[in-house]
Structure formats: structure tokens, C-alpha cells
Amino acid sequence: MELYRWQKNALAAWQEHGCRGIVQAATGTGKTALAMVAMDSLLEKYSYLAVRIIVPTIPLARQWSEALCRHVEEEELRPGFVGDGVQDIRDKRIIIYIVNSARTTLVPLARRELALGHPLLLICDECHHILANTYKKIINHWKNAYLLGLTATPQRMGGVRLGDVFQSMVLAPSTAELISMGNLT
């Protein structure tokens, strides 16, 4: 997958910060594509990487699932899903969670993966919700995991910045700049 220059720069900055940080960019600029390339870079490094993706809604989970199915070729990398009464996780290295379902199922699985010494990548889409108690409970169990937050809104109501949760924040060019570069229409 070919990335735009801003995405390559954002990916490099995330990697320079130990693969723990947040990428803030406008809606429709390719944050999901950037996350999949970040995932690929870690999959190349580790023979077994568990990838957990947390999203706030079922439509966003479907978008992720479709994007991943187009992106990966190996059957073992086809995503599983937890949410809306479904729990398809058997033999899945990549699992997409609806945040409310993640609260009850992800933490025990994360503990097991970490105990086995498996590297973990947690991708939080729409991570401006991360300061809500549901997300906080999940994120607190992933202190040793790779962490990638994606958002178009880097600040929650009440003025609390997401940089307080993530080690680093990478800002994409503004919407106007992305349009002038031809990366957004």
C-alpha cells in the first residue's frame, strides 16, 4: 500500500516514539491506511503479533473489516469481530472490537497475550473517546503494548488533551494543506 508523504512522516514519527502515540488528521485523509501499514511494519518484525482494534460503532467496525479484508492476503490475518452479540475470535490474530464489548472481553485476552510474551498492537480509532471510563479501563491494561490512536478531534470536551494518555501526538497537515497537496478533495 502506497502512503502519501504526510502519512509516511506520521508513521515515522510514531515509530520514533516507540510505536506509542496518536495520529490526528481530518476525516477521509487515510488514517486507516496509515494504521494498516503500521500494522504491517510490526508484522514483519514479529512472527506473532496480536492486533486489537477498538472502534466506537458497528459501521466503523464494518469499514475496518472491509479495509482489512482488501489489504491482507493471508487467511490467518482475516479479522475477527467482537460486538453486537458476535464473538468471532478463534485463531484470529487481528480482532476488531466495539468498545462496549471490548470492556468485558479484551482485558482478559490482553493479559493472556502479554503473559505469553506475544507483542500486541492496540489501535484505537476515534480515540478522542479514550478518556471515557470504558476506554480508560481497557487502555490501562496495555502499558507494554504498541499503541496507535487515530482521531480527527485531538481534544475531548473539558479541555483534556489526548497527549496526556498517549506518549506522542503526530499532527497531519491541515485540511487546506492536504487539499492543496492533492491528498484530499
Rosetta silent file (secondary structure, phi, psi, omega in degrees, C-alpha in Angstrom):
SEQUENCE: MELYRWQKNALAAWQEHGCRGIVQAATGTGKTALAMVAMDSLLEKYSYLAVRIIVPTIPLARQWSEALCRHVEEEELRPGFVGDGVQDIRDKRIIIYIVNSARTTLVPLARRELALGHPLLLICDECHHILANTYKKIINHWKNAYLLGLTATPQRMGGVRLGDVFQSMVLAPSTAELISMGNLT
SCORE:     score description
SCORE:     0.000 S_00000001
   1 L     0.000  127.859  179.975    0.000    0.000    0.000 S_00000001
   2 L   -89.520  130.494  179.846    1.468    3.347   -1.021 S_00000001
   3 L  -101.683  152.994  170.021    1.198    6.155    1.504 S_00000001
   4 L   -69.420  162.318 -179.859    1.131    9.900    0.956 S_00000001
   5 H   -56.635  -43.185 -178.837    4.158   11.818    2.196 S_00000001
   6 H   -62.777  -35.754  179.675    2.293   13.081    5.276 S_00000001
   7 H   -68.618  -41.136  177.396    1.331    9.509    6.163 S_00000001
   8 H   -61.726  -42.990  178.553    4.927    8.314    5.791 S_00000001
   9 H   -64.027  -41.511  179.107    6.085   11.171    8.021 S_00000001
  10 H   -64.897  -42.732  178.629    3.388   10.396   10.594 S_00000001
  11 H   -62.181  -44.605  179.081    4.301    6.703   10.571 S_00000001
  12 H   -62.381  -41.186  179.128    8.000    7.515   11.037 S_00000001
  13 H   -64.663  -41.945  177.664    7.208    9.858   13.937 S_00000001
  14 H   -61.079  -43.765 -179.797    5.040    7.185   15.601 S_00000001
  15 H   -65.692  -38.923  178.933    7.839    4.640   15.202 S_00000001
  16 H   -63.483  -24.508  178.716   10.415    7.088   16.599 S_00000001
  17 L   -97.591   29.812  174.690    8.268    7.351   19.749 S_00000001
  18 L    74.877   21.834 -179.728    8.367    3.612   20.387 S_00000001
  19 L    58.917   40.835  175.529    5.217    2.864   18.369 S_00000001
  20 E  -139.797  105.215  179.494    3.047    4.515   21.023 S_00000001
  21 E   178.558 -174.901 -176.017    1.166    7.612   20.003 S_00000001
  22 E  -123.986  141.483  174.129   -1.737    9.249   18.311 S_00000001
  23 E  -112.740  122.159  178.503   -2.183   10.465   14.755 S_00000001
  24 E  -107.511  121.813  177.820   -4.550   13.381   14.328 S_00000001
  25 L  -154.084  154.747 -178.252   -5.804   14.039   10.805 S_00000001
  26 L   -61.130  155.948  176.563   -9.029   15.174    9.195 S_00000001
  27 L   -58.138  136.042  176.293  -11.738   12.681    8.304 S_00000001
  28 L    85.363    9.045 -176.753  -11.114   10.993    4.964 S_00000001
  29 L   -94.522   -7.349  176.201   -7.358   11.582    4.875 S_00000001
  30 L   106.942   31.616  178.532   -6.248    7.975    5.202 S_00000001
  31 H   -66.027  -37.134  179.215   -5.755    7.254    8.879 S_00000001
  32 H   -64.326  -43.213  178.063   -6.942    3.661    8.404 S_00000001
  33 H   -60.771  -43.748  177.715   -4.435    3.116    5.586 S_00000001
  34 H   -59.106  -44.567 -179.226   -1.674    4.519    7.779 S_00000001
  35 H   -63.374  -38.404 -179.910   -2.700    2.169   10.609 S_00000001
  36 H   -67.971  -36.345  176.421   -2.629   -0.861    8.304 S_00000001
  37 H   -70.064  -37.283  174.558    0.904    0.000    7.158 S_00000001
  38 H   -60.110  -43.779  177.217    1.922    0.486   10.810 S_00000001
  39 H   -60.385  -46.235  179.457    0.473   -2.962   11.496 S_00000001
  40 H   -57.947  -40.833 -178.438    2.387   -4.399    8.525 S_00000001
  41 H   -63.642  -35.889  177.625    5.665   -2.952    9.822 S_00000001
  42 H   -77.866  -32.388  176.831    5.174   -4.723   13.151 S_00000001
  43 H   -64.922  -33.227  176.956    4.010   -7.954   11.487 S_00000001
  44 H   -68.482  -32.010 -176.099    7.296   -8.009    9.579 S_00000001
  45 H   -80.807  -34.803 -174.397    9.217   -7.610   12.825 S_00000001
  46 L  -119.368  134.351  178.924    7.347  -10.208   14.910 S_00000001
  47 L   -68.909  -28.561  174.952    6.379  -13.738   13.922 S_00000001
  48 L  -134.593  106.175  175.649    3.332  -13.457   16.145 S_00000001
  49 L  -116.671  125.979  173.621    1.759  -10.071   16.642 S_00000001
  50 E   -91.640  129.659 -179.897   -1.725   -9.815   18.098 S_00000001
  51 E  -116.070  126.253  178.325   -3.615   -6.803   16.721 S_00000001
  52 E  -123.794  125.899 -177.064   -6.657   -5.455   18.533 S_00000001
  53 E  -115.861  124.651  179.552   -8.684   -2.635   17.014 S_00000001
  54 E  -110.370  128.250  178.526  -11.220   -0.756   19.116 S_00000001
  55 E  -130.191  156.051 -177.668  -13.939    1.284   17.453 S_00000001
  56 L   -84.883  -17.321 -173.140  -16.984    3.047   18.906 S_00000001
  57 L  -137.246  157.601  176.980  -19.612    1.906   16.362 S_00000001
  58 H   -65.247  -43.481  177.499  -20.681   -1.075   14.277 S_00000001
  59 H   -58.253  -38.299  177.997  -20.492    0.874   10.965 S_00000001
  60 H   -68.487  -36.229  175.872  -16.877    1.796   11.723 S_00000001
  61 H   -62.012  -41.921  178.218  -16.130   -1.845   12.582 S_00000001
  62 H   -63.234  -41.395  177.928  -17.545   -2.870    9.204 S_00000001
  63 H   -59.969  -45.119  178.000  -15.369   -0.293    7.452 S_00000001
  64 H   -61.493  -45.960 -178.259  -12.291   -1.664    9.218 S_00000001
  65 H   -60.176  -46.014  179.301  -13.222   -5.250    8.401 S_00000001
  66 H   -63.319  -43.602 -179.961  -13.730   -4.463    4.724 S_00000001
  67 H   -63.549  -43.322  179.755  -10.473   -2.487    4.529 S_00000001
  68 H   -66.492  -40.019  179.332   -8.505   -5.260    6.241 S_00000001
  69 H   -64.085  -33.680  175.557  -10.019   -7.968    4.044 S_00000001
  70 H   -73.738  -29.780 -172.318   -8.925   -5.999    0.967 S_00000001
  71 H   -84.121  -41.460 -174.568   -5.481   -5.372    2.492 S_00000001
  72 L   -95.971  146.912  179.139   -4.372   -8.770    3.810 S_00000001
  73 L  -103.025  -32.984 -175.821   -3.840  -11.874    1.739 S_00000001
  74 L   -74.755  135.019  178.953   -3.175  -14.474    4.424 S_00000001
  75 H   -59.169  -36.975 -178.348   -6.220  -16.210    5.843 S_00000001
  76 H   -65.618  -14.920  179.097   -4.708  -16.047    9.335 S_00000001
  77 H  -100.669    2.607  174.094   -4.833  -12.249    9.120 S_00000001
  78 L   -65.210  134.341 -172.716   -8.519  -12.028    8.254 S_00000001
  79 L   -73.384  145.400  168.122  -10.072  -10.056   11.103 S_00000001
  80 E   -91.392  178.272 -175.578  -12.249  -11.445   13.831 S_00000001
  81 E  -148.763  139.239  173.310  -15.001   -9.409   15.448 S_00000001
  82 E  -132.647  120.770  177.746  -16.450   -8.877   18.912 S_00000001
  83 E   152.569  160.113  177.329  -19.606   -6.848   19.367 S_00000001
  84 L    54.618   37.422  177.741  -23.346   -6.736   18.784 S_00000001
  85 L    82.718    1.312 -179.165  -23.715  -10.250   20.208 S_00000001
  86 E  -106.843  139.649  174.141  -20.997  -11.722   17.957 S_00000001
  87 E  -139.274   88.316 -179.344  -17.713  -13.158   19.188 S_00000001
  88 E  -107.744   86.913 -175.096  -15.608  -14.420   16.280 S_00000001
  89 L  -126.177   -5.802 -175.300  -12.101  -14.643   17.760 S_00000001
  90 L   -60.470  122.989  177.448  -10.975  -18.255   17.312 S_00000001
  91 L    58.030   30.908 -179.008   -7.479  -18.357   15.799 S_00000001
  92 L  -105.064  125.546  175.720   -7.640  -14.662   14.888 S_00000001
  93 L   -83.983  -26.793  178.332   -4.510  -12.516   15.091 S_00000001
  94 E  -116.324  125.174  179.259   -6.499   -9.390   14.247 S_00000001
  95 E  -132.019  131.559  176.990   -9.711   -8.711   16.142 S_00000001
  96 E   -99.487  129.285 -178.922  -12.000   -5.701   15.816 S_00000001
  97 E  -118.700  138.391  163.689  -13.913   -4.765   18.956 S_00000001
  98 E   -79.194  136.380 -169.303  -16.837   -2.471   19.557 S_00000001
  99 H   -54.533  -40.146 -178.627  -15.728   -0.542   22.624 S_00000001
 100 H   -66.091  -31.887  175.822  -18.576   -1.692   24.886 S_00000001
 101 H   -77.843  -33.260  179.582  -17.774   -5.330   24.097 S_00000001
 102 H   -62.073  -34.848 -177.752  -14.046   -4.735   24.478 S_00000001
 103 H   -55.266  -37.777 -175.306  -14.588   -3.616   28.037 S_00000001
 104 H   -98.083  -21.849 -174.518  -15.622   -7.122   29.092 S_00000001
 105 H  -112.871  -28.061 -173.474  -13.652   -9.371   26.715 S_00000001
 106 H   -73.977  -40.475 -175.389  -10.466   -7.623   25.648 S_00000001
 107 H   -60.448  -48.015  177.992   -8.770   -7.160   29.022 S_00000001
 108 H   -61.905  -38.226  178.185   -8.647  -10.907   29.906 S_00000001
 109 H   -66.999  -38.956  179.010   -7.368  -11.731   26.418 S_00000001
 110 H   -62.498  -43.674  178.508   -4.769   -8.968   26.634 S_00000001
 111 H   -59.004  -43.328 -179.607   -3.493  -10.327   29.930 S_00000001
 112 H   -63.906  -46.782 -179.921   -3.145  -13.786   28.396 S_00000001
 113 H   -60.285  -46.320 -179.728   -1.319  -12.484   25.302 S_00000001
 114 H   -64.381  -39.311  179.013    1.068  -10.408   27.415 S_00000001
 115 H   -63.791  -33.131  177.775    1.679  -13.336   29.779 S_00000001
 116 L   -78.479   -6.385  179.940    2.626  -15.486   26.767 S_00000001
 117 L    81.526   13.932  178.935    5.083  -12.795   25.698 S_00000001
 118 L   -77.091  133.310  174.021    3.257  -12.008   22.489 S_00000001
 119 L   -68.375  145.426 -176.931    3.733   -8.494   21.179 S_00000001
 120 E  -126.639  141.331  171.067    0.488   -6.571   20.954 S_00000001
 121 E  -119.992  120.612  176.179   -0.691   -3.667   18.830 S_00000001
 122 E  -108.041  119.482  176.913   -3.758   -1.824   20.058 S_00000001
 123 E  -108.244  122.323  178.895   -5.333    0.527   17.524 S_00000001
 124 E  -110.479  104.277  177.738   -7.951    2.897   18.940 S_00000001
 125 E   -85.532  148.118 -174.038   -9.974    4.520   16.179 S_00000001
 126 L    55.944   45.145 -170.812  -11.907    7.638   17.103 S_00000001
 127 H   -71.835   -0.021  174.194   -9.610    7.692   20.120 S_00000001
 128 H   -64.845  -11.039  174.035  -10.871   11.074   21.286 S_00000001
 129 H   -85.111   -3.073 -169.839  -13.254    8.877   23.295 S_00000001
 130 L   -60.540  -24.971 -178.114  -10.261    7.305   25.086 S_00000001
 131 L   -82.184   -7.530  173.529  -10.681    9.339   28.237 S_00000001
 132 L   -65.828  151.092 -175.679  -14.126    7.920   28.832 S_00000001
 133 H   -56.440  -35.508 -179.655  -14.072    5.344   31.618 S_00000001
 134 H   -60.109  -48.381  179.965  -14.764    2.472   29.216 S_00000001
 135 H   -68.917  -41.971 -178.519  -11.644    3.190   27.205 S_00000001
 136 H   -56.540  -42.799 -179.419   -9.523    4.031   30.252 S_00000001
 137 H   -59.921  -39.663 -179.826  -10.241    0.633   31.763 S_00000001
 138 H   -71.553  -50.869 -172.875   -9.043   -1.052   28.584 S_00000001
 139 H   -63.481  -31.068 -179.227   -6.000    1.122   27.916 S_00000001
 140 L   -63.657  -20.990  179.767   -4.660    0.737   31.462 S_00000001
 141 L   -89.726    0.900 -173.186   -4.039   -2.973   30.768 S_00000001
 142 L  -117.961   32.985 -176.612   -1.941   -2.262   27.669 S_00000001
 143 L   -62.933  -26.987 -179.637    1.017   -0.360   29.128 S_00000001
 144 L  -100.301    5.551 -178.409    3.531   -2.689   27.420 S_00000001
 145 L   -93.984  160.409  168.880    1.745   -2.871   24.079 S_00000001
 146 E   -71.963  143.390 -172.705    2.249   -0.872   20.942 S_00000001
 147 E  -138.541  123.858  177.809   -0.466    1.756   20.827 S_00000001
 148 E  -128.257  114.913  175.639   -1.825    3.731   17.888 S_00000001
 149 E   -99.979  142.349  178.092   -4.645    6.201   18.358 S_00000001
 150 E  -125.521  132.799  179.154   -6.460    7.720   15.399 S_00000001
 151 E  -159.957  154.882  168.275   -8.619   10.819   15.579 S_00000001
 152 L  -101.246   -9.753 -174.883   -9.779   13.911   13.770 S_00000001
 153 L  -125.941   92.123 -171.895  -10.556   15.506   17.137 S_00000001
 154 L   -79.278    5.747 -178.773   -7.474   15.577   19.390 S_00000001
 155 E  -136.208  134.245  177.358   -9.178   17.157   22.384 S_00000001
 156 L   -85.273  164.611  173.342  -12.117   15.969   24.471 S_00000001
 157 L   -57.593  145.974 -178.317  -14.730   18.173   25.958 S_00000001
 158 L    91.126   -0.079  173.379  -13.428   19.795   29.113 S_00000001
 159 L    81.173    6.688  179.769  -10.075   20.609   27.516 S_00000001
 160 L   -79.336  126.370 -177.987   -8.283   17.341   28.335 S_00000001
 161 E   -89.516  146.345  179.720   -5.778   16.565   25.591 S_00000001
 162 H   -70.217  -21.430  176.386   -5.163   13.072   24.307 S_00000001
 163 H   -60.046  -18.667  176.866   -1.428   13.663   24.512 S_00000001
 164 H   -73.310  -20.305 -179.826   -1.877   13.131   28.237 S_00000001
 165 L   -98.443  -42.241 -178.043   -2.804    9.485   27.532 S_00000001
 166 L   -95.180  153.493 -178.871   -0.540    8.727   24.566 S_00000001
 167 L   -68.008  -32.105 -176.763    3.240    9.205   24.554 S_00000001
 168 L  -146.401  157.653  175.875    3.232   11.338   21.434 S_00000001
 169 E  -128.701  124.509  179.063    0.866   13.149   19.128 S_00000001
 170 E  -106.722  121.841 -179.425    1.521   13.408   15.408 S_00000001
 171 E   -99.115  128.813  174.760   -0.415   16.133   13.642 S_00000001
 172 L   -76.705  164.268  172.655   -1.206   15.782    9.955 S_00000001
 173 L   -57.893  159.226  179.293   -1.209   18.826    7.721 S_00000001
 174 L   -64.218  164.365  177.871   -4.391   20.902    7.892 S_00000001
 175 H   -56.837  -44.690  179.118   -7.335   20.095    5.671 S_00000001
 176 H   -59.797  -43.116  179.871   -6.476   23.083    3.436 S_00000001
 177 H   -65.074  -42.033  179.097   -2.871   21.877    3.126 S_00000001
 178 H   -63.360  -38.121  176.918   -3.980   18.332    2.283 S_00000001
 179 H   -65.376  -44.949 -179.100   -6.294   19.661   -0.417 S_00000001
 180 H   -65.574  -28.556  177.675   -3.515   21.818   -1.895 S_00000001
 181 L   -81.491   -8.205 -178.765   -1.177   18.774   -1.916 S_00000001
 182 L    83.541   12.349  179.797   -3.826   16.748   -3.756 S_00000001
 183 L   -88.999   -8.763 -176.470   -4.275   14.287   -0.853 S_00000001
 184 L  -150.748  138.630  179.337   -7.871   15.287   -0.161 S_00000001
 185 L  -117.553    0.000    0.000  -10.655   16.547   -2.372 S_00000001
